[in-house]
Amino acid sequence: MNAMVLQGACVLVTGASSGIGRACAEAFAALEARLVLAARRLDRLNEVAAGLDVPTHLVELDVRDRSAVEAAVAGLPRQWSDVDVLVNNAGLAAGLEPLQDGDPDNWDRMIDTNVKGLLYVTRAVLPGMIARGRGHVINIGSIAAHETYPNGAVYCASKAAVDRITTGLRMDVVGTGVKVSSVDPGLVQTEFSTVRFGGDAERAAGVYDGLEPLTGADVAETVVWVASRPPHVQVTEVVVLAGAQASATVVHRS
């Protein structure tokens, strides 16, 4: 791994209070990057930062709030304002039922966070990267961006939107020195399923029964690898699945 590419770099991670976001913070910290960590739960961010031996700046932020995103990025102290790597990780799934039975409030949460929130943060950070002639936007997508599965129409659509935004953004910034990538995981054991099922931990645990899923650290290792390629190398997309997973819906359970 080319650690020198990231040593001292300023990395902004959204949704950094748990799961993949927290794992990304830890993985970038291991390579001596400086971290701007953003999430809704400031208490959890403080816990994350307490375990890191690198400079960190914490931002209490709901990416769904466009004005708050704009103010947060514009208000970064000078030593934190030149973001080298943006990891758009904040996202969620809410509900797992046929569209005709779906809760529109859940649809709003997913679209506002997974799509609009990603756009708001990218729009706020990207002009600075372009002005400096360097930077890297890494979007955390999903296998759901590539395959729709039953009862997941809106979540899959939101992640398909991330895929199209990632591709379009790469075209928009070509020649500017800014790279654009996505890392699209399959089954990862984090709070994801607990959130999807409204806190039903037993139902969430059943998603991973009989197999060894990915961990947040597995995904973070991939994110850091993508970010640490030399300047002339751009990894556009990585799909990462558990060994027992062949597609969004084909999984071997022992």
N, C-alpha and C positions, 0 to 999 in steps of 0.2 A: 504494500500500500504506500502511496506517495504522501506520507504524512506532512511533508514540507508544504504541500499545496494548501493545507488547512491550518497549519500552525499560526496562531495569531489572527486568523480570519474571523470576521464577525458573522455569526450564524444566527438567524432569526427562525425560531421554531414556534408554530402555533399549535394549540392543543397540547402544550408541553407538560401538563400536570399529571399525566398518566399514560399508560399503554405505549403505543409506538412513539408518541411525542416525547415522553420521558426517556424512553430507550435511546432515541435520537440525541437528546441532550447529553446523555451519558457517553454515547459513542463519539460524538464530536469533542466532548471534554477530554476523552482519552487521547485525542490527537492535539490537545492544547489550543483548541479554538476558543474564542470568546463568544459568549452566548447571550442572546436576547430571547428570553422565554416568555411566551404569552399564553394566557389561558383565563378562563372565567374564575377559576378557584385559586385565589391568591394564597390561601393557606397551604394548598397542595404544592404550589410553585415554590413556596419557601422551603418545604420539605425536600423537594428536588434539588434546589440550589444548595441546601446544607450538605448534601452528599457529593458535591462537585468541587474539585480543587482548581477551578479556573475562574476568571472574572465573569460575573453574570449580572444582567440587568433584567428585572422582572416587570412585566406589564400585565395588569389585570384587564382582560379584554374579552369581549364577546364579539367575534368576527361578524356576526349578523348586523351589528350596529355600524353603519357606514361612517357616520360622523365620528364615532369613537375610534374607529380604525384610522381614519385620516388624522385625527388629533394625536393618537398614540404614536404614529410613525413620524409626523411632523414634530412631535415633542421629544423625540429621542435625544438625549444629551449628545454633544458633539462627538465624543469618543465612541458612541454606539450608532451613529446615524449612517455610517457607510456600510450598509449590509452587503456582505459578499455572497452569502448563500441564504436563500429563503426556502424553508421547508413548510409548505402548505399542508399541514397534517390535520388541522381541526376538521372534524367530520363525525357523522353518526348515522346509524340506521334507527328508525323508529317504527315499530310495528312489522308484522309479517302476516298479512292476510290478503285475500283477493281485493282488487281495486274497488269493487262494488261495496265492500265492507270496510274500506279504509277510512281512517280518521284524517280529515283535511288538515287538522292542526299538526299531525305528524308529517304530512307532506310539506307543510310550510317549514317546519324545523329542518327537514332534510335539504330542501332546496335552498333555504336561506343560509344554512351553514355550509353545505357541501359545494354549492355552486356560487351563490352570491358572495358569501364570506371569502371564498378563495379569490374571487375577482376583486373584491374590495382591497384585500391585503396586497395582492399582486399590483394593482393599479397604484397603490400608495408607495410601494418600494421600488418598482421597476424604473421609473424615470431617473432615479439616482444611479442605478446600475448602468443605464445607458449613457448617462453623462460621464461616468468614470471609465466607460469602455470595458467593463468586466462585470461578472456576476453570474449567478446560477439560481434558477428557479426550479425546485424539485417538488412536484405535486404527488401526494400520496393518493393513489387511485384505488383500484380494486379489480379482482377478477370479474366482478359484476359490471365493470365497464365493457367487457368483451362478450359476456354471455348473460342474457336475461334468464332469471329463474322464477318458478312459480311463486306468487304472492310477494314478489319483490319488485314490481314494476317501477315504482317511483324511486326507490333507492338505486336500482340498476340504472334508471334514466339519469339520476343525478351524477352517478359515476361515469356514465357514458359522456355526459356533458363535460366532466373534467378531462376526459380523454380528448375530446374535440377542442376544448380550450387550450390544452397543452400543445396539440399539433398546430393550431392556428397561431398561438403565441410564438412558437418556434419560427414560423414564417415571418411574423411581424418584426422580430428582432434580429433576423439573419443579417450578419455583417456588423452588428453592434458590439460584438465581444461577449454578449450574454448567452449562456446556455439554458436550455429548457428540457427537463426530463420528467418522467413519471416512474414511480415504483408502485406496482399493482399487486398487492398480496392476496392470497386466498385465505384459508382459515387461520386466524391468529387468535390465540387465547389472551384476550385483554378484557376490559370492561364493555367491549363492543356489544356482545350478545345480552349482557345484563341490562344495558341501556335500551337495546332493541325491544326487550320483553318487559320493559317498565319496572325493572328491579327484581324480576322473578329469577333468582339465582339458580334454582333447581332446573328450570327450563333452559336457562343459559348454559349450564354445565352439560346438559344433554347434547348440545351442538357438537361437543368435542369427545363424546363417549366413544371408546373403542379405537381411538387413533391418537397419534402424537401430533398436535397442531404446531404451527409456527409460534414463536414467541415474539414479543416486541423487539427483543434484541436481535433476532434473526433479520427482521425487516430493517432495523437501524443499521446493521452491518452492511446491508445492500445499499442503503441510502448514502452512507459514508463512502462506500466504494465508488458509487456514481459521482459523488462530489469531489473525490480526490484524484480523478483522472487528470492528466496533464492538459494544459490549455488547448491543445489542438485536437483533443478527443472529446466528443460529445456522445454520451450514452442516452439515447432518446427514450427508451422504454425497457423496463425489466418487469416480467411477471414472475412472482415468487410463490410457489405452492408448497404445502406440506408433502412429504414423501408419499403419503397415502391418498393424496388428492390428485385426480387427473383433470378435473374441470370444475366449474362452479357447482355442479350437481353430482358428479361421479366421485365417490369417496369410498375407500375400503375401510371397513370397521371390523376389528378382530373380536 
